[in-house]
Amino acid sequence: MAFNSSDWTIDYGAKTVTNDDSGTGANLPHDSSGTYQGDILEFFQWLAGEFASTGQMDDTYPIVSDTPTVYKWINGWAFGHADDYKYLTGGDIVSSDGQEEWKSVYTIGSPVAGSQIYITQNDVELTPWWYTGNIDVLINVKTGGTYIQSDDTSGTPTDAGIWLWIREYGDFYNHGFVNLVNGRSPIGLDTSADAANTTAQATVGAYGVTISAFGTISRDLNNGNGAQNYDVEVDCNGKTMDEVYEYLKWATSYDYSVTINGDDGSEYRSADEGTYAEVKVAPFGTIAGGTLYGARGVWFKNYAAANFVLIDASGTVQAPPNYQKVNCNHPSLVGCNVFVAEESGGIAIKDQYTINSTTASTIVASTTIDNNKTPQTGIVRVGDTQYSYTGYTGSTLTGVSPSPSGETGDFYIPFLDVLADTTTELSDNIIQSGDVSVITSVRKYGFKPYDVVATFGSAGLTFTPILANDPQAT
């Protein structure tokens, strides 16, 4: 870039200096080489030379310099247009009456090529007049005698404060706060490519992941620590954590406009800004090896698998239990009865629990229901009678249907108990904490019975039954 005096006009009567492009929209934003952007030192030197000439000795002097980067209009001189400062770089300038101030900020670092830095001031984005990559610009921080404020990292309104951001989808993000009240300031903004964020935006945007309103919510991860508070709930819509991560990157990128916690997603920093530590590279959390390490206060639900580690609102790390499933699959599984239950001697254990009481929608056992052997939802058998349930806590099965009222005696909870209507049948999540020996049974008229003992272990249980034709059952 180089200052060019031919781009500027001095009006001696109005006592203004105006860039010829100001107000026209021409040559803004600047090109990559800053052709129409000049150093403020050279701007000063040009004016000093003009007003030192014989012809201008009867005109008041317009500008003084305190340092190579600090300047002040004097004697009522001023910019002629509100956009004039956008064509200058490298320093600060103050109006003759001190009511207006333009302070400079410049970025250092290595952003990914083509990255658009954007600036927010008083929670409003400034329309960029600068090119992509590192920038050096003047910002109007004081107008009408009053500083324009922005909340700093602690949430405190700060005179002449601004935020600078880089959030290009596909890269790790970065941002920072600068207080320009004392003048020209640098800020480091490095970014790099994010190998976990390469899916097309159109694909990610259609994932159907949603972010709730913010506020205290109580959630139990079933990891033995009880219910804990969180600040926001992300409904994963059955997606994997890799997919959820990319959606959350998309929702907080500069490329997409979505409201998060009452503000632009591209400005989202944390669930409690000013209090929680920020995860600058990915504000909802980072991912490694398919595990999403959530930022503080973020809760996930309705996910494909619990491949995440959370931090609750108090700042305590909450790791999920080892959720696993039973998976039975076969091309001819449709129409087969699939049954998997805890076994002893190759026979299902039918007296796991004893009924203590019942209501129209609950069964209460005489002992606590074992997480290690119980799907989150599924089937309970009282003798040979099947009931569905939608949840359990302590010793109580809830959402039991049809009504179990009046039932007594023993009952048990199979890992999987279903008439297959697809080639793959899955149990709901089971909190696995130890190996359980189970009987796997698959039966259908026309097939020989399949009854095999297996182990539900740390990786769950996946099996493909042998479904051999029974020539006598035709």
KEBAKOL-675074 format. One record per residue (C-alpha): residue in one letter; z, y, x; residue number from 1. Coordinates in steps of 0.5 Angstrom, whole numbers. Example, Ala and Ser with C-alpha at 12.3 -4.5 7.8 and 13.67 -1.06 7.14 Angstrom:
2
+------+-------+-------+-------+-----+
! code !     z !     y !     x ! pos !
+------+-------+-------+-------+-----+
!    A !    16 !    -9 !    25 !   1 !
!    S !    14 !    -2 !    27 !   2 !
+------+-------+-------+-------+-----+
// end
This chain:
474
+------+-------+-------+-------+-----+
! code !     z !     y !     x ! pos !
+------+-------+-------+-------+-----+
!    M !     0 !     0 !     0 !   1 !
!    A !    -1 !     7 !     2 !   2 !
!    F !     0 !    14 !    -1 !   3 !
!    N !    -6 !    18 !    -3 !   4 !
!    S !    -5 !    25 !    -4 !   5 !
!    S !   -12 !    25 !    -8 !   6 !
!    D !    -8 !    21 !   -14 !   7 !
!    W !    -3 !    27 !   -15 !   8 !
!    T !    -4 !    34 !   -18 !   9 !
!    I !     1 !    40 !   -17 !  10 !
!    D !     2 !    45 !   -22 !  11 !
!    Y !     5 !    51 !   -19 !  12 !
!    G !     6 !    55 !   -26 !  13 !
!    A !     9 !    49 !   -29 !  14 !
!    K !    13 !    47 !   -23 !  15 !
!    T !    11 !    39 !   -24 !  16 !
!    V !     8 !    34 !   -19 !  17 !
!    T !     4 !    29 !   -23 !  18 !
!    N !     0 !    22 !   -22 !  19 !
!    D !    -7 !    23 !   -25 !  20 !
!    D !    -6 !    16 !   -28 !  21 !
!    S !     1 !    17 !   -31 !  22 !
!    G !     0 !    16 !   -39 !  23 !
!    T !    -7 !    13 !   -38 !  24 !
!    G !    -5 !     6 !   -37 !  25 !
!    A !   -10 !     6 !   -31 !  26 !
!    N !    -8 !     2 !   -25 !  27 !
!    L !    -1 !    -1 !   -28 !  28 !
!    P !     1 !    -6 !   -27 !  29 !
!    H !    -1 !    -5 !   -19 !  30 !
!    D !    -5 !   -10 !   -16 !  31 !
!    S !    -3 !   -15 !   -11 !  32 !
!    S !    -4 !   -10 !    -5 !  33 !
!    G !    -1 !    -4 !    -9 !  34 !
!    T !    -7 !     0 !    -8 !  35 !
!    Y !    -4 !     6 !   -12 !  36 !
!    Q !     3 !     5 !   -10 !  37 !
!    G !     5 !    10 !    -5 !  38 !
!    D !    12 !    10 !    -1 !  39 !
!    I !    16 !    16 !    -3 !  40 !
!    L !    17 !    18 !     4 !  41 !
!    E !    10 !    20 !     5 !  42 !
!    F !    10 !    23 !    -2 !  43 !
!    F !    15 !    28 !     1 !  44 !
!    Q !    11 !    29 !     7 !  45 !
!    W !     5 !    31 !     3 !  46 !
!    L !     9 !    36 !    -1 !  47 !
!    A !    13 !    39 !     5 !  48 !
!    G !     6 !    40 !     8 !  49 !
!    E !     3 !    43 !     2 !  50 !
!    F !     9 !    48 !     1 !  51 !
!    A !     9 !    50 !     9 !  52 !
!    S !     2 !    52 !     9 !  53 !
!    T !     1 !    60 !     8 !  54 !
!    G !    -2 !    60 !     1 !  55 !
!    Q !     4 !    57 !    -2 !  56 !
!    M !     9 !    61 !     2 !  57 !
!    D !    10 !    65 !    -5 !  58 !
!    D !    12 !    59 !    -8 !  59 !
!    T !    19 !    56 !    -9 !  60 !
!    Y !    20 !    50 !    -5 !  61 !
!    P !    20 !    43 !    -9 !  62 !
!    I !    24 !    38 !    -6 !  63 !
!    V !    29 !    36 !     0 !  64 !
!    S !    30 !    30 !     4 !  65 !
!    D !    37 !    27 !     5 !  66 !
!    T !    35 !    21 !     9 !  67 !
!    P !    28 !    17 !     9 !  68 !
!    T !    30 !    14 !     3 !  69 !
!    V !    34 !    19 !    -1 !  70 !
!    Y !    30 !    25 !    -4 !  71 !
!    K !    32 !    31 !    -9 !  72 !
!    W !    27 !    36 !   -13 !  73 !
!    I !    30 !    43 !   -13 !  74 !
!    N !    28 !    50 !   -16 !  75 !
!    G !    26 !    47 !   -22 !  76 !
!    W !    21 !    42 !   -20 !  77 !
!    A !    20 !    36 !   -23 !  78 !
!    F !    15 !    30 !   -25 !  79 !
!    G !    10 !    32 !   -29 !  80 !
!    H !    10 !    25 !   -33 !  81 !
!    A !    15 !    20 !   -35 !  82 !
!    D !    11 !    15 !   -31 !  83 !
!    D !    10 !    18 !   -25 !  84 !
!    Y !    16 !    15 !   -21 !  85 !
!    K !    12 !     8 !   -23 !  86 !
!    Y !     7 !    10 !   -17 !  87 !
!    L !    12 !    11 !   -12 !  88 !
!    T !    16 !     6 !    -8 !  89 !
!    G !    21 !     5 !    -2 !  90 !
!    G !    27 !    10 !    -4 !  91 !
!    D !    31 !    14 !    -9 !  92 !
!    I !    30 !    21 !   -12 !  93 !
!    V !    34 !    26 !   -17 !  94 !
!    S !    32 !    31 !   -21 !  95 !
!    S !    33 !    39 !   -20 !  96 !
!    D !    39 !    39 !   -25 !  97 !
!    G !    42 !    32 !   -23 !  98 !
!    Q !    41 !    30 !   -30 !  99 !
!    E !    35 !    25 !   -28 ! 100 !
!    E !    36 !    19 !   -23 ! 101 !
!    W !    31 !    14 !   -20 ! 102 !
!    K !    34 !     9 !   -16 ! 103 !
!    S !    30 !     4 !   -12 ! 104 !
!    V !    31 !    -4 !   -12 ! 105 !
!    Y !    27 !    -9 !    -7 ! 106 !
!    T !    27 !   -16 !    -7 ! 107 !
!    I !    28 !   -21 !    -1 ! 108 !
!    G !    27 !   -28 !    -1 ! 109 !
!    S !    21 !   -33 !    -2 ! 110 !
!    P !    19 !   -34 !    -9 ! 111 !
!    V !    14 !   -39 !   -11 ! 112 !
!    A !     7 !   -35 !   -11 ! 113 !
!    G !     5 !   -32 !   -17 ! 114 !
!    S !    12 !   -31 !   -20 ! 115 !
!    Q !    13 !   -26 !   -24 ! 116 !
!    I !    20 !   -22 !   -23 ! 117 !
!    Y !    22 !   -19 !   -29 ! 118 !
!    I !    28 !   -13 !   -30 ! 119 !
!    T !    33 !   -12 !   -36 ! 120 !
!    Q !    37 !    -6 !   -37 ! 121 !
!    N !    42 !    -5 !   -42 ! 122 !
!    D !    39 !   -12 !   -45 ! 123 !
!    V !    32 !    -9 !   -46 ! 124 !
!    E !    27 !   -12 !   -41 ! 125 !
!    L !    23 !    -7 !   -38 ! 126 !
!    T !    15 !    -8 !   -38 ! 127 !
!    P !    13 !   -10 !   -31 ! 128 !
!    W !     9 !    -4 !   -28 ! 129 !
!    W !     9 !    -8 !   -21 ! 130 !
!    Y !     5 !   -14 !   -19 ! 131 !
!    T !     8 !   -22 !   -18 ! 132 !
!    G !    12 !   -24 !   -12 ! 133 !
!    N !    17 !   -19 !    -8 ! 134 !
!    I !    18 !   -12 !   -11 ! 135 !
!    D !    20 !    -5 !    -9 ! 136 !
!    V !    20 !    -1 !   -15 ! 137 !
!    L !    24 !     6 !   -17 ! 138 !
!    I !    28 !     5 !   -24 ! 139 !
!    N !    30 !    11 !   -28 ! 140 !
!    V !    38 !     9 !   -28 ! 141 !
!    K !    40 !    16 !   -31 ! 142 !
!    T !    37 !    20 !   -37 ! 143 !
!    G !    40 !    26 !   -40 ! 144 !
!    G !    46 !    26 !   -35 ! 145 !
!    T !    48 !    19 !   -38 ! 146 !
!    Y !    47 !    13 !   -34 ! 147 !
!    I !    44 !     7 !   -37 ! 148 !
!    Q !    49 !     2 !   -37 ! 149 !
!    S !    48 !    -6 !   -36 ! 150 !
!    D !    54 !   -11 !   -37 ! 151 !
!    D !    55 !   -14 !   -30 ! 152 !
!    T !    57 !   -21 !   -28 ! 153 !
!    S !    64 !   -21 !   -31 ! 154 !
!    G !    61 !   -17 !   -37 ! 155 !
!    T !    63 !   -10 !   -35 ! 156 !
!    P !    59 !    -5 !   -37 ! 157 !
!    T !    56 !    -2 !   -31 ! 158 !
!    D !    53 !     5 !   -29 ! 159 !
!    A !    46 !     4 !   -26 ! 160 !
!    G !    46 !    -3 !   -27 ! 161 !
!    I !    40 !    -8 !   -28 ! 162 !
!    W !    39 !   -15 !   -28 ! 163 !
!    L !    33 !   -18 !   -24 ! 164 !
!    W !    30 !   -25 !   -26 ! 165 !
!    I !    25 !   -30 !   -24 ! 166 !
!    R !    24 !   -36 !   -29 ! 167 !
!    E !    17 !   -39 !   -28 ! 168 !
!    Y !    17 !   -46 !   -32 ! 169 !
!    G !    16 !   -51 !   -27 ! 170 !
!    D !    20 !   -48 !   -22 ! 171 !
!    F !    27 !   -47 !   -21 ! 172 !
!    Y !    30 !   -41 !   -23 ! 173 !
!    N !    34 !   -35 !   -20 ! 174 !
!    H !    37 !   -28 !   -22 ! 175 !
!    G !    42 !   -23 !   -20 ! 176 !
!    F !    45 !   -17 !   -22 ! 177 !
!    V !    45 !   -10 !   -18 ! 178 !
!    N !    49 !    -4 !   -19 ! 179 !
!    L !    44 !     2 !   -17 ! 180 !
!    V !    49 !     8 !   -18 ! 181 !
!    N !    49 !     9 !   -10 ! 182 !
!    G !    42 !     8 !    -9 ! 183 !
!    R !    37 !     4 !    -6 ! 184 !
!    S !    39 !    -4 !    -6 ! 185 !
!    P !    36 !   -11 !    -4 ! 186 !
!    I !    37 !   -17 !    -8 ! 187 !
!    G !    35 !   -24 !    -5 ! 188 !
!    L !    31 !   -28 !   -10 ! 189 !
!    D !    28 !   -35 !    -8 ! 190 !
!    T !    25 !   -40 !   -12 ! 191 !
!    S !    22 !   -47 !   -11 ! 192 !
!    A !    18 !   -52 !   -15 ! 193 !
!    D !    22 !   -57 !   -20 ! 194 !
!    A !    19 !   -64 !   -19 ! 195 !
!    A !    23 !   -66 !   -25 ! 196 !
!    N !    19 !   -60 !   -29 ! 197 !
!    T !    12 !   -62 !   -29 ! 198 !
!    T !    11 !   -64 !   -37 ! 199 !
!    A !     6 !   -59 !   -40 ! 200 !
!    Q !     9 !   -53 !   -44 ! 201 !
!    A !     6 !   -55 !   -51 ! 202 !
!    T !     8 !   -62 !   -50 ! 203 !
!    V !    15 !   -60 !   -49 ! 204 !
!    G !    15 !   -55 !   -54 ! 205 !
!    A !    14 !   -60 !   -59 ! 206 !
!    Y !    20 !   -65 !   -57 ! 207 !
!    G !    24 !   -62 !   -63 ! 208 !
!    V !    30 !   -61 !   -59 ! 209 !
!    T !    35 !   -56 !   -62 ! 210 !
!    I !    40 !   -51 !   -60 ! 211 !
!    S !    46 !   -50 !   -64 ! 212 !
!    A !    50 !   -43 !   -66 ! 213 !
!    F !    55 !   -42 !   -61 ! 214 !
!    G !    62 !   -42 !   -62 ! 215 !
!    T !    68 !   -47 !   -61 ! 216 !
!    I !    67 !   -54 !   -63 ! 217 !
!    S !    71 !   -60 !   -62 ! 218 !
!    R !    68 !   -67 !   -59 ! 219 !
!    D !    70 !   -74 !   -57 ! 220 !
!    L !    66 !   -77 !   -52 ! 221 !
!    N !    70 !   -84 !   -53 ! 222 !
!    N !    71 !   -84 !   -45 ! 223 !
!    G !    79 !   -84 !   -46 ! 224 !
!    N !    80 !   -77 !   -46 ! 225 !
!    G !    80 !   -75 !   -53 ! 226 !
!    A !    77 !   -69 !   -57 ! 227 !
!    Q !    75 !   -63 !   -52 ! 228 !
!    N !    72 !   -57 !   -54 ! 229 !
!    Y !    65 !   -55 !   -52 ! 230 !
!    D !    61 !   -48 !   -54 ! 231 !
!    V !    54 !   -51 !   -56 ! 232 !
!    E !    51 !   -57 !   -58 ! 233 !
!    V !    44 !   -59 !   -56 ! 234 !
!    D !    41 !   -64 !   -61 ! 235 !
!    C !    37 !   -68 !   -57 ! 236 !
!    N !    32 !   -71 !   -63 ! 237 !
!    G !    33 !   -78 !   -60 ! 238 !
!    K !    29 !   -76 !   -53 ! 239 !
!    T !    31 !   -78 !   -46 ! 240 !
!    M !    35 !   -73 !   -42 ! 241 !
!    D !    29 !   -72 !   -37 ! 242 !
!    E !    26 !   -70 !   -43 ! 243 !
!    V !    32 !   -65 !   -46 ! 244 !
!    Y !    32 !   -62 !   -39 ! 245 !
!    E !    25 !   -60 !   -39 ! 246 !
!    Y !    26 !   -57 !   -46 ! 247 !
!    L !    32 !   -53 !   -44 ! 248 !
!    K !    28 !   -51 !   -38 ! 249 !
!    W !    22 !   -49 !   -43 ! 250 !
!    A !    27 !   -45 !   -48 ! 251 !
!    T !    30 !   -41 !   -42 ! 252 !
!    S !    23 !   -39 !   -39 ! 253 !
!    Y !    20 !   -33 !   -38 ! 254 !
!    D !    14 !   -36 !   -42 ! 255 !
!    Y !    17 !   -37 !   -48 ! 256 !
!    S !    21 !   -33 !   -53 ! 257 !
!    V !    27 !   -36 !   -57 ! 258 !
!    T !    33 !   -33 !   -59 ! 259 !
!    I !    39 !   -37 !   -55 ! 260 !
!    N !    46 !   -34 !   -57 ! 261 !
!    G !    44 !   -28 !   -60 ! 262 !
!    D !    39 !   -26 !   -54 ! 263 !
!    D !    33 !   -28 !   -51 ! 264 !
!    G !    33 !   -35 !   -48 ! 265 !
!    S !    30 !   -32 !   -42 ! 266 !
!    E !    36 !   -28 !   -41 ! 267 !
!    Y !    41 !   -34 !   -42 ! 268 !
!    R !    46 !   -35 !   -37 ! 269 !
!    S !    52 !   -39 !   -39 ! 270 !
!    A !    55 !   -41 !   -46 ! 271 !
!    D !    61 !   -36 !   -44 ! 272 !
!    E !    57 !   -30 !   -40 ! 273 !
!    G !    62 !   -27 !   -35 ! 274 !
!    T !    67 !   -33 !   -35 ! 275 !
!    Y !    63 !   -39 !   -34 ! 276 !
!    A !    60 !   -41 !   -27 ! 277 !
!    E !    53 !   -40 !   -28 ! 278 !
!    V !    47 !   -45 !   -26 ! 279 !
!    K !    42 !   -41 !   -24 ! 280 !
!    V !    37 !   -46 !   -22 ! 281 !
!    A !    37 !   -49 !   -30 ! 282 !
!    P !    42 !   -45 !   -34 ! 283 !
!    F !    44 !   -51 !   -39 ! 284 !
!    G !    45 !   -56 !   -33 ! 285 !
!    T !    41 !   -60 !   -27 ! 286 !
!    I !    38 !   -67 !   -27 ! 287 !
!    A !    38 !   -72 !   -22 ! 288 !
!    G !    36 !   -79 !   -22 ! 289 !
!    G !    35 !   -79 !   -30 ! 290 !
!    T !    42 !   -76 !   -30 ! 291 !
!    L !    43 !   -69 !   -33 ! 292 !
!    Y !    49 !   -65 !   -31 ! 293 !
!    G !    51 !   -61 !   -36 ! 294 !
!    A !    53 !   -53 !   -35 ! 295 !
!    R !    60 !   -52 !   -37 ! 296 !
!    G !    61 !   -52 !   -45 ! 297 !
!    V !    55 !   -56 !   -47 ! 298 !
!    W !    55 !   -62 !   -51 ! 299 !
!    F !    49 !   -67 !   -53 ! 300 !
!    K !    48 !   -71 !   -59 ! 301 !
!    N !    43 !   -75 !   -62 ! 302 !
!    Y !    40 !   -78 !   -55 ! 303 !
!    A !    36 !   -84 !   -53 ! 304 !
!    A !    41 !   -86 !   -48 ! 305 !
!    A !    48 !   -82 !   -45 ! 306 !
!    N !    45 !   -81 !   -38 ! 307 !
!    F !    49 !   -74 !   -37 ! 308 !
!    V !    56 !   -72 !   -34 ! 309 !
!    L !    59 !   -66 !   -38 ! 310 !
!    I !    64 !   -60 !   -37 ! 311 !
!    D !    68 !   -58 !   -43 ! 312 !
!    A !    70 !   -51 !   -45 ! 313 !
!    S !    76 !   -52 !   -40 ! 314 !
!    G !    72 !   -53 !   -34 ! 315 !
!    T !    74 !   -61 !   -34 ! 316 !
!    V !    69 !   -66 !   -32 ! 317 !
!    Q !    67 !   -71 !   -38 ! 318 !
!    A !    63 !   -77 !   -36 ! 319 !
!    P !    61 !   -81 !   -42 ! 320 !
!    P !    63 !   -89 !   -42 ! 321 !
!    N !    58 !   -94 !   -41 ! 322 !
!    Y !    54 !   -94 !   -47 ! 323 !
!    Q !    50 !  -100 !   -48 ! 324 !
!    K !    46 !  -104 !   -53 ! 325 !
!    V !    44 !  -111 !   -55 ! 326 !
!    N !    36 !  -112 !   -55 ! 327 !
!    C !    33 !  -118 !   -58 ! 328 !
!    N !    25 !  -118 !   -58 ! 329 !
!    H !    19 !  -122 !   -59 ! 330 !
!    P !    12 !  -122 !   -62 ! 331 !
!    S !    14 !  -126 !   -68 ! 332 !
!    L !    21 !  -123 !   -69 ! 333 !
!    V !    19 !  -120 !   -76 ! 334 !
!    G !    23 !  -124 !   -81 ! 335 !
!    C !    28 !  -128 !   -77 ! 336 !
!    N !    35 !  -127 !   -78 ! 337 !
!    V !    38 !  -124 !   -71 ! 338 !
!    F !    45 !  -125 !   -70 ! 339 !
!    V !    49 !  -124 !   -64 ! 340 !
!    A !    57 !  -124 !   -63 ! 341 !
!    E !    63 !  -126 !   -59 ! 342 !
!    E !    63 !  -133 !   -58 ! 343 !
!    S !    68 !  -139 !   -56 ! 344 !
!    G !    65 !  -146 !   -54 ! 345 !
!    G !    58 !  -143 !   -57 ! 346 !
!    I !    61 !  -142 !   -63 ! 347 !
!    A !    62 !  -134 !   -66 ! 348 !
!    I !    69 !  -132 !   -66 ! 349 !
!    K !    70 !  -130 !   -74 ! 350 !
!    D !    78 !  -128 !   -73 ! 351 !
!    Q !    77 !  -122 !   -68 ! 352 !
!    Y !    81 !  -118 !   -73 ! 353 !
!    T !    86 !  -119 !   -79 ! 354 !
!    I !    85 !  -114 !   -85 ! 355 !
!    N !    91 !  -110 !   -86 ! 356 !
!    S !    89 !  -106 !   -92 ! 357 !
!    T !    82 !  -104 !   -95 ! 358 !
!    T !    80 !   -98 !   -99 ! 359 !
!    A !    73 !   -97 !  -103 ! 360 !
!    S !    70 !   -95 !   -96 ! 361 !
!    T !    74 !   -97 !   -91 ! 362 !
!    I !    77 !  -103 !   -87 ! 363 !
!    V !    84 !  -103 !   -84 ! 364 !
!    A !    85 !  -108 !   -78 ! 365 !
!    S !    92 !  -110 !   -76 ! 366 !
!    T !    90 !  -108 !   -69 ! 367 !
!    T !    86 !  -103 !   -66 ! 368 !
!    I !    78 !  -105 !   -66 ! 369 !
!    D !    76 !  -106 !   -59 ! 370 !
!    N !    71 !  -101 !   -56 ! 371 !
!    N !    68 !  -106 !   -51 ! 372 !
!    K !    66 !  -111 !   -57 ! 373 !
!    T !    64 !  -106 !   -63 ! 374 !
!    P !    57 !  -102 !   -64 ! 375 !
!    Q !    58 !   -95 !   -66 ! 376 !
!    T !    55 !   -97 !   -73 ! 377 !
!    G !    53 !  -104 !   -75 ! 378 !
!    I !    55 !  -110 !   -79 ! 379 !
!    V !    62 !  -113 !   -81 ! 380 !
!    R !    63 !  -120 !   -83 ! 381 !
!    V !    69 !  -122 !   -88 ! 382 !
!    G !    68 !  -129 !   -88 ! 383 !
!    D !    60 !  -130 !   -89 ! 384 !
!    T !    60 !  -123 !   -93 ! 385 !
!    Q !    56 !  -118 !   -90 ! 386 !
!    Y !    58 !  -110 !   -90 ! 387 !
!    S !    55 !  -104 !   -86 ! 388 !
!    Y !    60 !   -99 !   -83 ! 389 !
!    T !    58 !   -92 !   -81 ! 390 !
!    G !    64 !   -91 !   -76 ! 391 !
!    Y !    70 !   -93 !   -73 ! 392 !
!    T !    77 !   -90 !   -70 ! 393 !
!    G !    83 !   -93 !   -68 ! 394 !
!    S !    84 !   -99 !   -73 ! 395 !
!    T !    80 !   -97 !   -78 ! 396 !
!    L !    72 !   -98 !   -80 ! 397 !
!    T !    69 !   -92 !   -84 ! 398 !
!    G !    63 !   -92 !   -89 ! 399 !
!    V !    64 !   -99 !   -91 ! 400 !
!    S !    59 !  -101 !   -96 ! 401 !
!    P !    59 !  -104 !  -101 ! 402 !
!    S !    66 !  -103 !  -103 ! 403 !
!    P !    71 !  -108 !   -99 ! 404 !
!    S !    76 !  -106 !  -104 ! 405 !
!    G !    81 !  -112 !  -105 ! 406 !
!    E !    78 !  -116 !   -99 ! 407 !
!    T !    84 !  -120 !   -95 ! 408 !
!    G !    84 !  -125 !   -89 ! 409 !
!    D !    80 !  -125 !   -82 ! 410 !
!    F !    74 !  -121 !   -80 ! 411 !
!    Y !    69 !  -120 !   -74 ! 412 !
!    I !    64 !  -115 !   -72 ! 413 !
!    P !    58 !  -118 !   -69 ! 414 !
!    F !    54 !  -114 !   -64 ! 415 !
!    L !    48 !  -115 !   -68 ! 416 !
!    D !    47 !  -118 !   -75 ! 417 !
!    V !    40 !  -116 !   -78 ! 418 !
!    L !    34 !  -119 !   -81 ! 419 !
!    A !    28 !  -117 !   -77 ! 420 !
!    D !    23 !  -112 !   -79 ! 421 !
!    T !    20 !  -110 !   -73 ! 422 !
!    T !    19 !  -114 !   -66 ! 423 !
!    T !    24 !  -111 !   -63 ! 424 !
!    E !    31 !  -110 !   -66 ! 425 !
!    L !    37 !  -106 !   -62 ! 426 !
!    S !    44 !  -106 !   -64 ! 427 !
!    D !    47 !   -99 !   -64 ! 428 !
!    N !    51 !   -96 !   -58 ! 429 !
!    I !    57 !  -100 !   -55 ! 430 !
!    I !    62 !   -98 !   -50 ! 431 !
!    Q !    62 !  -103 !   -45 ! 432 !
!    S !    68 !  -104 !   -40 ! 433 !
!    G !    68 !  -111 !   -39 ! 434 !
!    D !    63 !  -117 !   -39 ! 435 !
!    V !    63 !  -121 !   -46 ! 436 !
!    S !    61 !  -128 !   -47 ! 437 !
!    V !    56 !  -128 !   -54 ! 438 !
!    I !    52 !  -133 !   -58 ! 439 !
!    T !    45 !  -131 !   -59 ! 440 !
!    S !    42 !  -134 !   -65 ! 441 !
!    V !    35 !  -133 !   -68 ! 442 !
!    R !    33 !  -137 !   -74 ! 443 !
!    K !    27 !  -137 !   -79 ! 444 !
!    Y !    24 !  -143 !   -83 ! 445 !
!    G !    19 !  -146 !   -79 ! 446 !
!    F !    22 !  -144 !   -72 ! 447 !
!    K !    26 !  -149 !   -69 ! 448 !
!    P !    33 !  -145 !   -68 ! 449 !
!    Y !    35 !  -141 !   -62 ! 450 !
!    D !    42 !  -141 !   -60 ! 451 !
!    V !    44 !  -139 !   -53 ! 452 !
!    V !    50 !  -137 !   -50 ! 453 !
!    A !    49 !  -130 !   -46 ! 454 !
!    T !    53 !  -125 !   -43 ! 455 !
!    F !    54 !  -117 !   -45 ! 456 !
!    G !    55 !  -114 !   -39 ! 457 !
!    S !    54 !  -107 !   -35 ! 458 !
!    A !    47 !  -107 !   -37 ! 459 !
!    G !    48 !  -109 !   -44 ! 460 !
!    L !    44 !  -115 !   -46 ! 461 !
!    T !    36 !  -116 !   -47 ! 462 !
!    F !    34 !  -123 !   -49 ! 463 !
!    T !    27 !  -126 !   -52 ! 464 !
!    P !    29 !  -132 !   -56 ! 465 !
!    I !    24 !  -138 !   -55 ! 466 !
!    L !    21 !  -139 !   -62 ! 467 !
!    A !    18 !  -146 !   -62 ! 468 !
!    N !    15 !  -148 !   -68 ! 469 !
!    D !    18 !  -154 !   -72 ! 470 !
!    P !    13 !  -159 !   -75 ! 471 !
!    Q !    18 !  -161 !   -80 ! 472 !
!    A !    19 !  -155 !   -83 ! 473 !
!    T !    13 !  -153 !   -86 ! 474 !
+------+-------+-------+-------+-----+
// end
